[in-house]
Amino acid sequence: MEDLLIMLIYKFRGLLDFNFFLFIHYIMPVAKHSIIFARIVPSELNIVTTENNNVIDLALVSQLINSSGQDIWQLKKHGGGNTNADISLALGWTEFVDHFYGGGDKDFAVSQIAGRRFTFIGISGEYANGVPQGTSQITHMSDRGANDANITGVSILNDVIDSVVLDLGLPHEAWDSCSYMNVVNNLQDVHTLEDVMRVQGKLQQSCSLTMAQLVHEIASNFDENTGTAANDNTNSALWKLYNGGLDEAVAIALNVGNNGKDALHDLVLSVMFKNSTPGVRNVEFRVHMLVGNNAKGVGTVKSLTQNELNVRGTQT
């Protein structure tokens, strides 16, 4: 299935204008398809191009790397050591729903807790939620190959500027002065997901998949991953959805204890800065979250945002 984009748009004025979007993608770790289930569109930035996006993949540090530098994302066992994943480091489905579908009738909405605990820190000492931070709870997926317990962290401002500089082939000193200052003014203090959603601008229309539609996409991807026919009344998540309802479908499609990695799903929260300057690509940050359920217990937003690994200080 093709991506369904869900956007948050904000307006910055000057030579380099940016459209600021928030997307939520649902992406299977093994499946061929991605599912985007919501779009929020706050304000507009006068830049529209047909250039490809510069995608910067991010992840929760606790799901990506441990204190020994081990790549637990790739293993998807999280220390379990057997064929069925130990999902103590996977975000539980109920937690995901509570923090990203907590609106009325389970409409899409980001909780204040998730908004504050998803931090983007590029160097120790930067402030988030009014408190200086020693580390970041979100880091680059490229840290997987670092072979140590340090992380790069994330500087939204510097990653956006670096991307534009790369595309233009010009340092930011060559930009129009007001353009650079506007970018700095809007992005320098963006250190949490909540900060992203506070950026001022004219509110635009928003949309999202219903919970039923989202579960359908999850169930469909699960059946494809496992090679299960939709008429299999025992093993098909789609069959359970249409004959038993949402809860029965979720009980199969996200049950890592019984179905292993095929039931461990990757949901992606995407923040994109859209640029209409000719030759400059949109900058899209994708925050990956592994989600699943298991009788052994699952991680929570709180437990998964307690990383204490050192930030290298390269995002300055």
N, C-alpha and C positions, 0 to 999 in steps of 0.2 A: 504494500500500500504506500501511496505517496504521502509525504509529510503534510500535515495540516498545521499551518503556522498560527501561533498565538502571540500577539504582539503588544508591547508597551511602547508608545511613541512619545518622545520628548523633543523640544525644539531648542537648538543652540544657533545663535545668529553669527554671521561673519563669513569670511571666504570659505572656510571649511565648516559646512553645516552637517549635523548628524541627526538621523532618525533613530530614536532609542526604543527598541522593542524588547518585551519580555515574552519568550516562548516557553512552553513546557512541551517536551517531546517524551513520548513513551517509546523506548528503543530496546529491543531484545538483544541480549548479549550474543546470541547465536543466530537468531532468526534473521530473515531477510528484510523485515519491514520495520518501519518506524511509525509511531502513533503520537501525534501532537494533540493534546486534549483541551487546550484552552488558549485564548488570546485576550490580552488586556492591552488597550491602546490609549495611553495617556496623551502625550503631546507630540507635536510634529517637528521634524527637523528637515529643512528644505534640501534633501539630497536623495535623488533616485537614480540608480544606475543598473545596468544589466550585468555588471561585473560579478564574478563569483565571490561568495563570502570568504573572508579569512577566518576559518574556524579555529578557535582556541579551546581545546578540550580540558575541562577541569573535573575534579572529583572531591568527595569528602576524604580528607586525609586518613581518617580512621579506617576507611574501606579500601584505601589505595596502598598504604605502606605501613609497616610496623616499626618498632624501635630498632630492629636489626636491619632495616632496609628491605625486608622481604616483600615481594610483589604479591600481596594477598588478593588483589583484584583479578589477576590472571588465573590464580589457582582456584578461586571461587570456592575454596573449602574452608577458609578462615580458621585454619588450625584444626579442623575436624579430623583430617587424616584418612577418611574413608570415602567411598564412592558417593554417598549422600552428603551434601554440603552441610556443615555446621553454620547456621545462619545467625549466630549471635552478633555478627557485624553487618547483617543485612537489615535495612529499615523494614519494620513490620508493616504489612498492608494496612492494618488499622491505624497505625501511626501516620502513614502516608495520607490516608483519607482524612484523618483529623487535622493535619497540618496543611494540606493542599486542596482538600475538597470539603472544607469545614463551613461553607456557606449554608444558607437555608436550603432544605431538601438536597443536601450534599452537592451544592453548586461549587464551582471552582472558587477558591479563596485561599490566600497564603496567610497562615497564622502569624501573630506577632512573635511567638516563640521562635518559629522557623526563621522569620524575617531578621531577628536579632542574633540568632546563633549561627547562621550561615555568614561567616565573616570572610572578607577579602583583604588580607593584610600582606603588604609587600616587604615590610621591614619592621623588626621589633621596635615597639614604642609607639606605633601609629594608633590613633584612637578609634574605638568602635563602641557604640552605646555609651559614650562619655567616659570610657575607661581605657587607659593605654594597654595594648595587647602585646603579649610576648610571642605569639605565633598566630597562624591562620588556620581556620578550620576547613578552608578550601584551598586546593593547590593545583598545579598543572599536572595533567596525566603523564607528561613527559618525565616526571619524577620517578616513574616506575623503573626507569633504567639507571637510576643514580647509584644504586648499590650502597647507599648509606642511609642514615636515619634523619638527614636534613631535608628540608623542603624549600622550594622556591617561593611558595606563597603566591599571592596574586595582587598586583597593583592594576586596578581597572584603568586608571589614568595613563600609566606608562605603557600598558599593553596596547591601548587604543592609539596613543601617539606613535609608538614604534611601528604599528601596522601602517598608519598613514604615511609616515616617513619612508618606510620600505616601498610603498606603492608609488609615491611621488618622486622618490630619489632625491628628496630635498630635506635638509634638517629643519626642525621646527623654527629655528631662527629665521628661516627664509619665508615663513608664513606671514600673512597679514597679522599685525600685532593684536588687533581685537579678536581675531579668530582664535589665536592661541590662548589669549586670556579668557575667552568665553569657555573654551574646552576645559581649562584648568579650574575655573570657577565652578563649573558644573560637576566635574569628576574628581577633584582632589579629595573631597571628603566622603566619597562613596566607598565605604568599607564594610557594609552589610547589605543583605538583600532588602532589608527595610529601607536603607538609604536609597537604593535604586528606585523603590516605589514612591519615595518622597519627592523626587525630582519634579519641579513645578512645570506645569504646562496645561494646555487645553485638553480636557478629557475627551477621548474619542470612543467610538463604539467598541464593545468587547464581545467575545463569544467563547464558548467552550463546549466540549463534548459532555453529554449527560453522563452520570455514573453508569447507566445501563449501556451506553455506547462504548464507554471506556472498557468495561468488563468484556463486552463483545470482542473488542480488538485484542485484549489480553488472551481471551479464550481461543480465538482464531489462531493467534501466533503460537500458543501452547500446542494446539493440535497439530500445527504444521511442524513444529520442532520435534514432536514425538512421532510423527507419521501416523496419527490417529484419524480414522475416518469419522465424519460427523454423525454417522448413524450407529456408532459404537456407544450403546447406552450405559456402559460401565466406565470407560476410560476417556471419552470425549468431553472436554470442557464445554464445547458448543452445545452438545446434546443436553448436558446438565443445565445450561443457561436457559434453553428454550423449553425444557420440560420440568425443571425444578426451580429456576430462578437464579438471581445474582449470587446468593450465598453459596449455593451448590457448585456453581461454576468457579467461584473463587477458591472454594475448598479443594478443587483439583488443580486449577491452573497455577496457583501460588503455593502449593504444598511441596516444599523442598524436601521434607522428611521422606516422602514417598516417591517423589519424582526427580530428585536431584537437581542438577543444574538447569534442566529444561523448565523448571518452575521458579528459577531465580531470574527476575526481570530487571532490566535497566531502564529507569525513568530519568529523563534528561530535562533539566531546567535550563532554558536558553535565554540569554540576555544579548540582544543584538543592537549595535550602533550602526544605523544605515547611513551611508554617505553617497551623495549625488555628485560629488566632485568628479569630473572625468578622470578615469584611470585609477580611482581610489575604491578599493573593495569595501563592502560592509564588514564590520568586525563583530563576530558572533562568539560569545562565550557559552559553552555547553557544560553544565554541571551534572555529572553522571551520579546516579544513586541506585545501588542494587537493592531490590525490594523482594521480599518473600515471606512465607509463613512456615512455622515449624513448631511442633509441640515442645521442643527443647527451649524455646524462647527466642525472641528476636530483639534487635536493637531499637532504640528510640531516638528521636531527634536530640534529646538531651544526652544520651549515652554516646551517641556518635559524633558529638561536637565537644569533646573533651581532650582533643589532641594537645600534646605538649612538646612536639618535635620542634627543633630549632629552625628558624627561618634563615636562609643563607645570606639574605641581604642583597641579592642581585637585582631585585625589582625596585631600584632607586632611580 
